[in-house]
Amino acid sequence: MRLIQCEHQGRVHAAQVESDREVRLLDADTYTLTRRAITAGRSLVETAEAALTETRLDYSKLIEEKHLLPPLTHPDPAHCLVTGTGLTHLGSADTRAAMHAKTQVSEAELTDSMRMFKLGVEGGKPAPGETGAQPEWFYKGDGSCVVAPEAAIAVPHFAEDAGEEPELAGLYVIGDDGQPWRVGYAIGNEFSDHITERFNYLWLAHSKLRACSFGPELLIGELPAHLEGTSRIIRGSETVWQKPFLTGEANMAHSLANLEHHHFKYPNFRRPGDVHVHFFGTATLSFADGIQTQDGDRFEISLPEFGRPLRNPLRFESSSPAIAVKSL
């Protein structure tokens, strides 16, 4: 099952995707449906099917009228935490071979990034009941940094770069007893400042404090182990960059369970009622190919299993209000 969220008659609703042209409205938003499922001890698919209405909407019209929303939101954005993990993907065969070759040098010669990658390759997929290697982890912000599909991603005036990161996002809701529940998966554009990160990896935290987007569709159920997608940048009517990308556990150094364990092992990430959006990493970036994005460029990330592609234009900000801390 695939769901979207949209605004309809002043309210937020989830809707089941019936085709690339039509969606069927549910009687509540995704967050409410998820909590309903947790309380009733039923699957989200069963809960969603019971919540279907007879109202059908034109998918393209929702986009044109800017009524499309991220497929999971919290009523209070402060209770949505957006995080991610890096150095998780093996990439293409050539990239994998090159990275493996780099890990064959002595421990003293390894960069911190290569040491982290090697840890994942060797211990990122532990056997059941065992604890695997910790991944690189970062914080992006709360729900206010999430941009709806089709909406513009703002680039702050101080940014050095505005680059896409095509990847999977895991979407979660924490039950009243602190139990994390995976709602499903979505296409994600984690979006980062790669020039800032490249200057010094200790600036990774700064490079990640940017907007992001995920959706438009939420995939409920088992995730295929192997996924092949396409990431492209469109400028006007011209595609200025395009590249395939691989994701899913078959193309990752870490299992999803291991990444989830190392995120939710912290009690403050198991606060009842919270929503979590967690990006699982990528191996394909236009920045690595020397692409410099411009105002008005449009990112388009597609994975056939997830229905419609995730699309967002860029909007570069020329300035921002001066920030001054005042003393009380």
C-alpha positions as protocol buffer text, in pm:
chain_id: "A"
residue {
  index: 1
  type: MET
  ca { x: 0 y: 0 z: 0 }
}
residue {
  index: 2
  type: ARG
  ca { x: 113 y: 356 z: -75 }
}
residue {
  index: 3
  type: LEU
  ca { x: -27 y: 663 z: 98 }
}
residue {
  index: 4
  type: ILE
  ca { x: 11 y: 1036 z: 49 }
}
residue {
  index: 5
  type: GLN
  ca { x: -100 y: 1327 z: 264 }
}
residue {
  index: 6
  type: CYS
  ca { x: -284 y: 1627 z: 132 }
}
residue {
  index: 7
  type: GLU
  ca { x: -489 y: 1924 z: 239 }
}
residue {
  index: 8
  type: HIS
  ca { x: -858 y: 1889 z: 157 }
}
residue {
  index: 9
  type: GLN
  ca { x: -1125 y: 2137 z: 262 }
}
residue {
  index: 10
  type: GLY
  ca { x: -901 y: 2288 z: 528 }
}
residue {
  index: 11
  type: ARG
  ca { x: -799 y: 1957 z: 688 }
}
residue {
  index: 12
  type: VAL
  ca { x: -501 y: 1724 z: 653 }
}
residue {
  index: 13
  type: HIS
  ca { x: -594 y: 1379 z: 521 }
}
residue {
  index: 14
  type: ALA
  ca { x: -407 y: 1068 z: 422 }
}
residue {
  index: 15
  type: ALA
  ca { x: -506 y: 920 z: 88 }
}
residue {
  index: 16
  type: GLN
  ca { x: -443 y: 584 z: -74 }
}
residue {
  index: 17
  type: VAL
  ca { x: -273 y: 595 z: -414 }
}
residue {
  index: 18
  type: GLU
  ca { x: -499 y: 401 z: -651 }
}
residue {
  index: 19
  type: SER
  ca { x: -321 y: 502 z: -973 }
}
residue {
  index: 20
  type: ASP
  ca { x: -84 y: 769 z: -1101 }
}
residue {
  index: 21
  type: ARG
  ca { x: -394 y: 981 z: -1167 }
}
residue {
  index: 22
  type: GLU
  ca { x: -618 y: 927 z: -865 }
}
residue {
  index: 23
  type: VAL
  ca { x: -606 y: 895 z: -487 }
}
residue {
  index: 24
  type: ARG
  ca { x: -877 y: 787 z: -243 }
}
residue {
  index: 25
  type: LEU
  ca { x: -921 y: 994 z: 71 }
}
residue {
  index: 26
  type: LEU
  ca { x: -901 y: 846 z: 422 }
}
residue {
  index: 27
  type: ASP
  ca { x: -1088 y: 988 z: 718 }
}
residue {
  index: 28
  type: ALA
  ca { x: -775 y: 1110 z: 905 }
}
residue {
  index: 29
  type: ASP
  ca { x: -412 y: 1209 z: 862 }
}
residue {
  index: 30
  type: THR
  ca { x: -128 y: 954 z: 869 }
}
residue {
  index: 31
  type: TYR
  ca { x: -20 y: 1035 z: 1225 }
}
residue {
  index: 32
  type: THR
  ca { x: -373 y: 985 z: 1359 }
}
residue {
  index: 33
  type: LEU
  ca { x: -412 y: 660 z: 1165 }
}
residue {
  index: 34
  type: THR
  ca { x: -79 y: 533 z: 1298 }
}
residue {
  index: 35
  type: ARG
  ca { x: -174 y: 602 z: 1659 }
}
residue {
  index: 36
  type: ARG
  ca { x: -511 y: 443 z: 1594 }
}
residue {
  index: 37
  type: ALA
  ca { x: -336 y: 130 z: 1467 }
}
residue {
  index: 38
  type: ILE
  ca { x: -99 y: 116 z: 1766 }
}
residue {
  index: 39
  type: THR
  ca { x: -386 y: 150 z: 2014 }
}
residue {
  index: 40
  type: ALA
  ca { x: -596 y: -115 z: 1842 }
}
residue {
  index: 41
  type: GLY
  ca { x: -306 y: -356 z: 1793 }
}
residue {
  index: 42
  type: ARG
  ca { x: -375 y: -371 z: 1419 }
}
residue {
  index: 43
  type: SER
  ca { x: -152 y: -322 z: 1118 }
}
residue {
  index: 44
  type: LEU
  ca { x: -146 y: 17 z: 948 }
}
residue {
  index: 45
  type: VAL
  ca { x: -274 y: -144 z: 625 }
}
residue {
  index: 46
  type: GLU
  ca { x: -580 y: -281 z: 806 }
}
residue {
  index: 47
  type: THR
  ca { x: -636 y: 52 z: 979 }
}
residue {
  index: 48
  type: ALA
  ca { x: -603 y: 247 z: 655 }
}
residue {
  index: 49
  type: GLU
  ca { x: -841 y: 16 z: 470 }
}
residue {
  index: 50
  type: ALA
  ca { x: -1102 y: 64 z: 744 }
}
residue {
  index: 51
  type: ALA
  ca { x: -1059 y: 442 z: 715 }
}
residue {
  index: 52
  type: LEU
  ca { x: -1119 y: 469 z: 339 }
}
residue {
  index: 53
  type: THR
  ca { x: -1391 y: 708 z: 228 }
}
residue {
  index: 54
  type: GLU
  ca { x: -1569 y: 726 z: -107 }
}
residue {
  index: 55
  type: THR
  ca { x: -1398 y: 1056 z: -197 }
}
residue {
  index: 56
  type: ARG
  ca { x: -1148 y: 1036 z: -480 }
}
residue {
  index: 57
  type: LEU
  ca { x: -919 y: 1322 z: -582 }
}
residue {
  index: 58
  type: ASP
  ca { x: -719 y: 1404 z: -892 }
}
residue {
  index: 59
  type: TYR
  ca { x: -351 y: 1346 z: -806 }
}
residue {
  index: 60
  type: SER
  ca { x: -217 y: 1599 z: -1057 }
}
residue {
  index: 61
  type: LYS
  ca { x: -464 y: 1863 z: -942 }
}
residue {
  index: 62
  type: LEU
  ca { x: -344 y: 1824 z: -582 }
}
residue {
  index: 63
  type: ILE
  ca { x: 6 y: 1901 z: -707 }
}
residue {
  index: 64
  type: GLU
  ca { x: -102 y: 2193 z: -925 }
}
residue {
  index: 65
  type: GLU
  ca { x: -299 y: 2350 z: -639 }
}
residue {
  index: 66
  type: LYS
  ca { x: -10 y: 2292 z: -394 }
}
residue {
  index: 67
  type: HIS
  ca { x: -216 y: 2075 z: -161 }
}
residue {
  index: 68
  type: LEU
  ca { x: 38 y: 1792 z: -146 }
}
residue {
  index: 69
  type: LEU
  ca { x: 208 y: 1744 z: 195 }
}
residue {
  index: 70
  type: PRO
  ca { x: 483 y: 1518 z: 333 }
}
residue {
  index: 71
  type: PRO
  ca { x: 332 y: 1170 z: 384 }
}
residue {
  index: 72
  type: LEU
  ca { x: 383 y: 1183 z: 764 }
}
residue {
  index: 73
  type: THR
  ca { x: 376 y: 1492 z: 983 }
}
residue {
  index: 74
  type: HIS
  ca { x: 326 y: 1574 z: 1350 }
}
residue {
  index: 75
  type: PRO
  ca { x: 68 y: 1839 z: 1450 }
}
residue {
  index: 76
  type: ASP
  ca { x: 353 y: 2012 z: 1637 }
}
residue {
  index: 77
  type: PRO
  ca { x: 671 y: 2026 z: 1422 }
}
residue {
  index: 78
  type: ALA
  ca { x: 884 y: 2043 z: 1737 }
}
residue {
  index: 79
  type: HIS
  ca { x: 783 y: 1681 z: 1803 }
}
residue {
  index: 80
  type: CYS
  ca { x: 922 y: 1561 z: 1471 }
}
residue {
  index: 81
  type: LEU
  ca { x: 1296 y: 1482 z: 1478 }
}
residue {
  index: 82
  type: VAL
  ca { x: 1488 y: 1463 z: 1149 }
}
residue {
  index: 83
  type: THR
  ca { x: 1815 y: 1268 z: 1156 }
}
residue {
  index: 84
  type: GLY
  ca { x: 2029 y: 1045 z: 937 }
}
residue {
  index: 85
  type: THR
  ca { x: 2325 y: 818 z: 893 }
}
residue {
  index: 86
  type: GLY
  ca { x: 2614 y: 839 z: 647 }
}
residue {
  index: 87
  type: LEU
  ca { x: 2881 y: 610 z: 499 }
}
residue {
  index: 88
  type: THR
  ca { x: 2619 y: 335 z: 484 }
}
residue {
  index: 89
  type: HIS
  ca { x: 2610 y: 247 z: 112 }
}
residue {
  index: 90
  type: LEU
  ca { x: 2847 y: 35 z: -90 }
}
residue {
  index: 91
  type: GLY
  ca { x: 2765 y: 213 z: -415 }
}
residue {
  index: 92
  type: SER
  ca { x: 2838 y: 78 z: -759 }
}
residue {
  index: 93
  type: ALA
  ca { x: 3071 y: -217 z: -817 }
}
residue {
  index: 94
  type: ASP
  ca { x: 3354 y: 15 z: -926 }
}
residue {
  index: 95
  type: THR
  ca { x: 3306 y: 242 z: -627 }
}
residue {
  index: 96
  type: ARG
  ca { x: 3285 y: -56 z: -395 }
}
residue {
  index: 97
  type: ALA
  ca { x: 3608 y: -205 z: -532 }
}
residue {
  index: 98
  type: ALA
  ca { x: 3785 y: 129 z: -498 }
}
residue {
  index: 99
  type: MET
  ca { x: 3666 y: 176 z: -140 }
}
residue {
  index: 100
  type: HIS
  ca { x: 3764 y: -178 z: -47 }
}
residue {
  index: 101
  type: ALA
  ca { x: 4109 y: -118 z: -194 }
}
residue {
  index: 102
  type: LYS
  ca { x: 4146 y: 193 z: 19 }
}
residue {
  index: 103
  type: THR
  ca { x: 4062 y: -6 z: 332 }
}
residue {
  index: 104
  type: GLN
  ca { x: 4350 y: -245 z: 271 }
}
residue {
  index: 105
  type: VAL
  ca { x: 4612 y: 8 z: 384 }
}
residue {
  index: 106
  type: SER
  ca { x: 4740 y: 5 z: 740 }
}
residue {
  index: 107
  type: GLU
  ca { x: 4515 y: 129 z: 1018 }
}
residue {
  index: 108
  type: ALA
  ca { x: 4740 y: 431 z: 1069 }
}
residue {
  index: 109
  type: GLU
  ca { x: 4690 y: 537 z: 705 }
}
residue {
  index: 110
  type: LEU
  ca { x: 4310 y: 521 z: 707 }
}
residue {
  index: 111
  type: THR
  ca { x: 4118 y: 847 z: 710 }
}
residue {
  index: 112
  type: ASP
  ca { x: 3846 y: 877 z: 971 }
}
residue {
  index: 113
  type: SER
  ca { x: 3583 y: 840 z: 699 }
}
residue {
  index: 114
  type: MET
  ca { x: 3743 y: 524 z: 558 }
}
residue {
  index: 115
  type: ARG
  ca { x: 3779 y: 381 z: 908 }
}
residue {
  index: 116
  type: MET
  ca { x: 3406 y: 439 z: 963 }
}
residue {
  index: 117
  type: PHE
  ca { x: 3322 y: 281 z: 628 }
}
residue {
  index: 118
  type: LYS
  ca { x: 3540 y: -22 z: 707 }
}
residue {
  index: 119
  type: LEU
  ca { x: 3363 y: -65 z: 1043 }
}
residue {
  index: 120
  type: GLY
  ca { x: 3032 y: -79 z: 860 }
}
residue {
  index: 121
  type: VAL
  ca { x: 3152 y: -329 z: 600 }
}
residue {
  index: 122
  type: GLU
  ca { x: 3292 y: -557 z: 871 }
}
residue {
  index: 123
  type: GLY
  ca { x: 3021 y: -520 z: 1136 }
}
residue {
  index: 124
  type: GLY
  ca { x: 2720 y: -331 z: 1001 }
}
residue {
  index: 125
  type: LYS
  ca { x: 2503 y: -640 z: 950 }
}
residue {
  index: 126
  type: PRO
  ca { x: 2515 y: -831 z: 1280 }
}
residue {
  index: 127
  type: ALA
  ca { x: 2347 y: -1165 z: 1339 }
}
residue {
  index: 128
  type: PRO
  ca { x: 2012 y: -1157 z: 1522 }
}
residue {
  index: 129
  type: GLY
  ca { x: 2065 y: -1080 z: 1889 }
}
residue {
  index: 130
  type: GLU
  ca { x: 2406 y: -922 z: 1833 }
}
residue {
  index: 131
  type: THR
  ca { x: 2497 y: -552 z: 1829 }
}
residue {
  index: 132
  type: GLY
  ca { x: 2657 y: -421 z: 1511 }
}
residue {
  index: 133
  type: ALA
  ca { x: 2895 y: -134 z: 1441 }
}
residue {
  index: 134
  type: GLN
  ca { x: 2774 y: 219 z: 1512 }
}
residue {
  index: 135
  type: PRO
  ca { x: 2721 y: 427 z: 1196 }
}
residue {
  index: 136
  type: GLU
  ca { x: 2802 y: 792 z: 1139 }
}
residue {
  index: 137
  type: TRP
  ca { x: 2499 y: 983 z: 1268 }
}
residue {
  index: 138
  type: PHE
  ca { x: 2376 y: 1341 z: 1227 }
}
residue {
  index: 139
  type: TYR
  ca { x: 2089 y: 1570 z: 1322 }
}
residue {
  index: 140
  type: LYS
  ca { x: 1912 y: 1787 z: 1063 }
}
residue {
  index: 141
  type: GLY
  ca { x: 1646 y: 1962 z: 1268 }
}
residue {
  index: 142
  type: ASP
  ca { x: 1286 y: 1932 z: 1374 }
}
residue {
  index: 143
  type: GLY
  ca { x: 979 y: 1915 z: 1151 }
}
residue {
  index: 144
  type: SER
  ca { x: 1015 y: 2279 z: 1050 }
}
residue {
  index: 145
  type: CYS
  ca { x: 1307 y: 2183 z: 820 }
}
residue {
  index: 146
  type: VAL
  ca { x: 1086 y: 1948 z: 616 }
}
residue {
  index: 147
  type: VAL
  ca { x: 970 y: 2083 z: 279 }
}
residue {
  index: 148
  type: ALA
  ca { x: 665 y: 1931 z: 112 }
}
residue {
  index: 149
  type: PRO
  ca { x: 710 y: 1747 z: -218 }
}
residue {
  index: 150
  type: GLU
  ca { x: 690 y: 1990 z: -513 }
}
residue {
  index: 151
  type: ALA
  ca { x: 764 y: 2286 z: -282 }
}
residue {
  index: 152
  type: ALA
  ca { x: 1084 y: 2493 z: -304 }
}
residue {
  index: 153
  type: ILE
  ca { x: 1387 y: 2405 z: -92 }
}
residue {
  index: 154
  type: ALA
  ca { x: 1533 y: 2727 z: 47 }
}
residue {
  index: 155
  type: VAL
  ca { x: 1912 y: 2773 z: 33 }
}
residue {
  index: 156
  type: PRO
  ca { x: 2037 y: 3006 z: 310 }
}
residue {
  index: 157
  type: HIS
  ca { x: 2248 y: 3300 z: 193 }
}
residue {
  index: 158
  type: PHE
  ca { x: 2549 y: 3172 z: 393 }
}
residue {
  index: 159
  type: ALA
  ca { x: 2547 y: 2829 z: 225 }
}
residue {
  index: 160
  type: GLU
  ca { x: 2850 y: 2724 z: 20 }
}
residue {
  index: 161
  type: ASP
  ca { x: 2663 y: 2454 z: -172 }
}
residue {
  index: 162
  type: ALA
  ca { x: 2310 y: 2327 z: -234 }
}
residue {
  index: 163
  type: GLY
  ca { x: 2331 y: 1960 z: -325 }
}
residue {
  index: 164
  type: GLU
  ca { x: 2080 y: 1678 z: -339 }
}
residue {
  index: 165
  type: GLU
  ca { x: 2122 y: 1344 z: -160 }
}
residue {
  index: 166
  type: PRO
  ca { x: 1888 y: 1078 z: -303 }
}
residue {
  index: 167
  type: GLU
  ca { x: 1809 y: 815 z: -43 }
}
residue {
  index: 168
  type: LEU
  ca { x: 1554 y: 622 z: 155 }
}
residue {
  index: 169
  type: ALA
  ca { x: 1388 y: 772 z: 459 }
}
residue {
  index: 170
  type: GLY
  ca { x: 1240 y: 562 z: 740 }
}
residue {
  index: 171
  type: LEU
  ca { x: 930 y: 713 z: 904 }
}
residue {
  index: 172
  type: TYR
  ca { x: 844 y: 630 z: 1267 }
}
residue {
  index: 173
  type: VAL
  ca { x: 600 y: 710 z: 1546 }
}
residue {
  index: 174
  type: ILE
  ca { x: 676 y: 644 z: 1914 }
}
residue {
  index: 175
  type: GLY
  ca { x: 397 y: 470 z: 2106 }
}
residue {
  index: 176
  type: ASP
  ca { x: 271 y: 586 z: 2444 }
}
residue {
  index: 177
  type: ASP
  ca { x: 491 y: 324 z: 2612 }
}
residue {
  index: 178
  type: GLY
  ca { x: 807 y: 443 z: 2434 }
}
residue {
  index: 179
  type: GLN
  ca { x: 802 y: 168 z: 2169 }
}
residue {
  index: 180
  type: PRO
  ca { x: 921 y: 287 z: 1826 }
}
residue {
  index: 181
  type: TRP
  ca { x: 692 y: 183 z: 1540 }
}
residue {
  index: 182
  type: ARG
  ca { x: 803 y: 197 z: 1178 }
}
residue {
  index: 183
  type: VAL
  ca { x: 523 y: 348 z: 972 }
}
residue {
  index: 184
  type: GLY
  ca { x: 696 y: 288 z: 639 }
}
residue {
  index: 185
  type: TYR
  ca { x: 949 y: 426 z: 393 }
}
residue {
  index: 186
  type: ALA
  ca { x: 965 y: 716 z: 149 }
}
residue {
  index: 187
  type: ILE
  ca { x: 1198 y: 859 z: -112 }
}
residue {
  index: 188
  type: GLY
  ca { x: 1414 y: 1124 z: 55 }
}
residue {
  index: 189
  type: ASN
  ca { x: 1621 y: 1421 z: -55 }
}
residue {
  index: 190
  type: GLU
  ca { x: 1839 y: 1474 z: 249 }
}
residue {
  index: 191
  type: PHE
  ca { x: 2002 y: 1785 z: 91 }
}
residue {
  index: 192
  type: SER
  ca { x: 2334 y: 1909 z: 228 }
}
residue {
  index: 193
  type: ASP
  ca { x: 2612 y: 2165 z: 192 }
}
residue {
  index: 194
  type: HIS
  ca { x: 2895 y: 1951 z: 56 }
}
residue {
  index: 195
  type: ILE
  ca { x: 3152 y: 2231 z: 24 }
}
residue {
  index: 196
  type: THR
  ca { x: 3117 y: 2309 z: 394 }
}
residue {
  index: 197
  type: GLU
  ca { x: 3152 y: 1939 z: 476 }
}
residue {
  index: 198
  type: ARG
  ca { x: 3452 y: 1893 z: 244 }
}
residue {
  index: 199
  type: PHE
  ca { x: 3648 y: 2177 z: 406 }
}
residue {
  index: 200
  type: ASN
  ca { x: 3667 y: 1979 z: 730 }
}
residue {
  index: 201
  type: TYR
  ca { x: 3460 y: 1677 z: 832 }
}
residue {
  index: 202
  type: LEU
  ca { x: 3416 y: 1838 z: 1176 }
}
residue {
  index: 203
  type: TRP
  ca { x: 3183 y: 2079 z: 994 }
}
residue {
  index: 204
  type: LEU
  ca { x: 2955 y: 1791 z: 896 }
}
residue {
  index: 205
  type: ALA
  ca { x: 2709 y: 1900 z: 1165 }
}
residue {
  index: 206
  type: HIS
  ca { x: 2686 y: 2248 z: 1007 }
}
residue {
  index: 207
  type: SER
  ca { x: 2651 y: 2106 z: 655 }
}
residue {
  index: 208
  type: LYS
  ca { x: 2346 y: 1901 z: 757 }
}
residue {
  index: 209
  type: LEU
  ca { x: 2146 y: 2185 z: 915 }
}
residue {
  index: 210
  type: ARG
  ca { x: 1950 y: 2248 z: 598 }
}
residue {
  index: 211
  type: ALA
  ca { x: 1602 y: 2182 z: 467 }
}
residue {
  index: 212
  type: CYS
  ca { x: 1504 y: 1841 z: 331 }
}
residue {
  index: 213
  type: SER
  ca { x: 1211 y: 1669 z: 165 }
}
residue {
  index: 214
  type: PHE
  ca { x: 1061 y: 1323 z: 151 }
}
residue {
  index: 215
  type: GLY
  ca { x: 769 y: 1157 z: -24 }
}
residue {
  index: 216
  type: PRO
  ca { x: 539 y: 1215 z: -193 }
}
residue {
  index: 217
  type: GLU
  ca { x: 436 y: 856 z: -125 }
}
residue {
  index: 218
  type: LEU
  ca { x: 469 y: 643 z: 187 }
}
residue {
  index: 219
  type: LEU
  ca { x: 539 y: 276 z: 117 }
}
residue {
  index: 220
  type: ILE
  ca { x: 388 y: 52 z: 385 }
}
residue {
  index: 221
  type: GLY
  ca { x: 516 y: -303 z: 424 }
}
residue {
  index: 222
  type: GLU
  ca { x: 835 y: -488 z: 340 }
}
residue {
  index: 223
  type: LEU
  ca { x: 1110 y: -297 z: 162 }
}
residue {
  index: 224
  type: PRO
  ca { x: 1275 y: -470 z: -137 }
}
residue {
  index: 225
  type: ALA
  ca { x: 1639 y: -553 z: -65 }
}
residue {
  index: 226
  type: HIS
  ca { x: 1751 y: -413 z: -400 }
}
residue {
  index: 227
  type: LEU
  ca { x: 1623 y: -81 z: -532 }
}
residue {
  index: 228
  type: GLU
  ca { x: 1734 y: 103 z: -846 }
}
residue {
  index: 229
  type: GLY
  ca { x: 1643 y: 467 z: -892 }
}
residue {
  index: 230
  type: THR
  ca { x: 1739 y: 777 z: -1086 }
}
residue {
  index: 231
  type: SER
  ca { x: 1846 y: 1117 z: -956 }
}
residue {
  index: 232
  type: ARG
  ca { x: 1843 y: 1415 z: -1191 }
}
residue {
  index: 233
  type: ILE
  ca { x: 1873 y: 1793 z: -1194 }
}
residue {
  index: 234
  type: ILE
  ca { x: 1658 y: 1987 z: -1439 }
}
residue {
  index: 235
  type: ARG
  ca { x: 1738 y: 2347 z: -1535 }
}
residue {
  index: 236
  type: GLY
  ca { x: 1457 y: 2504 z: -1732 }
}
residue {
  index: 237
  type: SER
  ca { x: 1365 y: 2233 z: -1981 }
}
residue {
  index: 238
  type: GLU
  ca { x: 1712 y: 2073 z: -1986 }
}
residue {
  index: 239
  type: THR
  ca { x: 1841 y: 1785 z: -1774 }
}
residue {
  index: 240
  type: VAL
  ca { x: 2186 y: 1907 z: -1670 }
}
residue {
  index: 241
  type: TRP
  ca { x: 2277 y: 1596 z: -1467 }
}
residue {
  index: 242
  type: GLN
  ca { x: 2133 y: 1248 z: -1434 }
}
residue {
  index: 243
  type: LYS
  ca { x: 2261 y: 933 z: -1269 }
}
residue {
  index: 244
  type: PRO
  ca { x: 2122 y: 600 z: -1148 }
}
residue {
  index: 245
  type: PHE
  ca { x: 2153 y: 514 z: -781 }
}
residue {
  index: 246
  type: LEU
  ca { x: 2122 y: 194 z: -579 }
}
residue {
  index: 247
  type: THR
  ca { x: 1977 y: 152 z: -233 }
}
residue {
  index: 248
  type: GLY
  ca { x: 1812 y: -114 z: -17 }
}
residue {
  index: 249
  type: GLU
  ca { x: 1996 y: -351 z: 218 }
}
residue {
  index: 250
  type: ALA
  ca { x: 2162 y: -546 z: -65 }
}
residue {
  index: 251
  type: ASN
  ca { x: 2351 y: -227 z: -153 }
}
residue {
  index: 252
  type: MET
  ca { x: 2431 y: -118 z: 202 }
}
residue {
  index: 253
  type: ALA
  ca { x: 2709 y: -193 z: 447 }
}
residue {
  index: 254
  type: HIS
  ca { x: 2462 y: -171 z: 737 }
}
residue {
  index: 255
  type: SER
  ca { x: 2132 y: -347 z: 787 }
}
residue {
  index: 256
  type: LEU
  ca { x: 1833 y: -122 z: 844 }
}
residue {
  index: 257
  type: ALA
  ca { x: 1779 y: -294 z: 1180 }
}
residue {
  index: 258
  type: ASN
  ca { x: 2131 y: -197 z: 1286 }
}
residue {
  index: 259
  type: LEU
  ca { x: 2079 y: 167 z: 1186 }
}
residue {
  index: 260
  type: GLU
  ca { x: 1746 y: 175 z: 1369 }
}
residue {
  index: 261
  type: HIS
  ca { x: 1899 y: 17 z: 1681 }
}
residue {
  index: 262
  type: HIS
  ca { x: 2173 y: 277 z: 1705 }
}
residue {
  index: 263
  type: HIS
  ca { x: 1921 y: 559 z: 1669 }
}
residue {
  index: 264
  type: PHE
  ca { x: 1649 y: 441 z: 1904 }
}
residue {
  index: 265
  type: LYS
  ca { x: 1885 y: 306 z: 2171 }
}
residue {
  index: 266
  type: TYR
  ca { x: 1887 y: 660 z: 2314 }
}
residue {
  index: 267
  type: PRO
  ca { x: 1594 y: 715 z: 2554 }
}
residue {
  index: 268
  type: ASN
  ca { x: 1539 y: 1074 z: 2437 }
}
residue {
  index: 269
  type: PHE
  ca { x: 1456 y: 934 z: 2092 }
}
residue {
  index: 270
  type: ARG
  ca { x: 1180 y: 720 z: 2241 }
}
residue {
  index: 271
  type: ARG
  ca { x: 963 y: 1004 z: 2371 }
}
residue {
  index: 272
  type: PRO
  ca { x: 596 y: 900 z: 2349 }
}
residue {
  index: 273
  type: GLY
  ca { x: 407 y: 1053 z: 2059 }
}
residue {
  index: 274
  type: ASP
  ca { x: 707 y: 1182 z: 1864 }
}
residue {
  index: 275
  type: VAL
  ca { x: 759 y: 1139 z: 1492 }
}
residue {
  index: 276
  type: HIS
  ca { x: 1103 y: 1048 z: 1355 }
}
residue {
  index: 277
  type: VAL
  ca { x: 1227 y: 1089 z: 1000 }
}
residue {
  index: 278
  type: HIS
  ca { x: 1558 y: 906 z: 952 }
}
residue {
  index: 279
  type: PHE
  ca { x: 1760 y: 921 z: 630 }
}
residue {
  index: 280
  type: PHE
  ca { x: 1958 y: 605 z: 554 }
}
residue {
  index: 281
  type: GLY
  ca { x: 2236 y: 749 z: 335 }
}
residue {
  index: 282
  type: THR
  ca { x: 2341 y: 747 z: -30 }
}
residue {
  index: 283
  type: ALA
  ca { x: 2633 y: 677 z: -262 }
}
residue {
  index: 284
  type: THR
  ca { x: 2534 y: 906 z: -553 }
}
residue {
  index: 285
  type: LEU
  ca { x: 2580 y: 1286 z: -555 }
}
residue {
  index: 286
  type: SER
  ca { x: 2587 y: 1541 z: -836 }
}
residue {
  index: 287
  type: PHE
  ca { x: 2847 y: 1731 z: -631 }
}
residue {
  index: 288
  type: ALA
  ca { x: 3092 y: 1443 z: -685 }
}
residue {
  index: 289
  type: ASP
  ca { x: 3059 y: 1507 z: -1060 }
}
residue {
  index: 290
  type: GLY
  ca { x: 3138 y: 1877 z: -1029 }
}
residue {
  index: 291
  type: ILE
  ca { x: 2780 y: 2003 z: -1061 }
}
residue {
  index: 292
  type: GLN
  ca { x: 2701 y: 2343 z: -911 }
}
residue {
  index: 293
  type: THR
  ca { x: 2329 y: 2404 z: -866 }
}
residue {
  index: 294
  type: GLN
  ca { x: 2155 y: 2731 z: -945 }
}
residue {
  index: 295
  type: ASP
  ca { x: 1844 y: 2915 z: -836 }
}
residue {
  index: 296
  type: GLY
  ca { x: 1540 y: 2754 z: -997 }
}
residue {
  index: 297
  type: ASP
  ca { x: 1703 y: 2416 z: -1060 }
}
residue {
  index: 298
  type: ARG
  ca { x: 1468 y: 2124 z: -988 }
}
residue {
  index: 299
  type: PHE
  ca { x: 1569 y: 1801 z: -818 }
}
residue {
  index: 300
  type: GLU
  ca { x: 1386 y: 1489 z: -930 }
}
residue {
  index: 301
  type: ILE
  ca { x: 1444 y: 1158 z: -749 }
}
residue {
  index: 302
  type: SER
  ca { x: 1259 y: 847 z: -859 }
}
residue {
  index: 303
  type: LEU
  ca { x: 1228 y: 487 z: -742 }
}
residue {
  index: 304
  type: PRO
  ca { x: 963 y: 289 z: -935 }
}
residue {
  index: 305
  type: GLU
  ca { x: 848 y: 101 z: -623 }
}
residue {
  index: 306
  type: PHE
  ca { x: 753 y: 434 z: -462 }
}
residue {
  index: 307
  type: GLY
  ca { x: 524 y: 571 z: -733 }
}
residue {
  index: 308
  type: ARG
  ca { x: 560 y: 936 z: -825 }
}
residue {
  index: 309
  type: PRO
  ca { x: 908 y: 1092 z: -804 }
}
residue {
  index: 310
  type: LEU
  ca { x: 1009 y: 1338 z: -535 }
}
residue {
  index: 311
  type: ARG
  ca { x: 1048 y: 1680 z: -699 }
}
residue {
  index: 312
  type: ASN
  ca { x: 1163 y: 2008 z: -546 }
}
residue {
  index: 313
  type: PRO
  ca { x: 1290 y: 2330 z: -704 }
}
residue {
  index: 314
  type: LEU
  ca { x: 1566 y: 2536 z: -541 }
}
residue {
  index: 315
  type: ARG
  ca { x: 1523 y: 2891 z: -412 }
}
residue {
  index: 316
  type: PHE
  ca { x: 1840 y: 3077 z: -320 }
}
residue {
  index: 317
  type: GLU
  ca { x: 1802 y: 3339 z: -47 }
}
residue {
  index: 318
  type: SER
  ca { x: 2001 y: 3660 z: -97 }
}
residue {
  index: 319
  type: SER
  ca { x: 2003 y: 3761 z: 269 }
}
residue {
  index: 320
  type: SER
  ca { x: 1857 y: 3687 z: 610 }
}
residue {
  index: 321
  type: PRO
  ca { x: 1777 y: 3897 z: 917 }
}
residue {
  index: 322
  type: ALA
  ca { x: 2071 y: 3986 z: 1136 }
}
residue {
  index: 323
  type: ILE
  ca { x: 2094 y: 3762 z: 1442 }
}
residue {
  index: 324
  type: ALA
  ca { x: 2181 y: 3933 z: 1769 }
}
residue {
  index: 325
  type: VAL
  ca { x: 2158 y: 3781 z: 2114 }
}
residue {
  index: 326
  type: LYS
  ca { x: 2022 y: 4017 z: 2375 }
}
residue {
  index: 327
  type: SER
  ca { x: 2097 y: 4009 z: 2746 }
}
residue {
  index: 328
  type: LEU
  ca { x: 1810 y: 3999 z: 2996 }
}
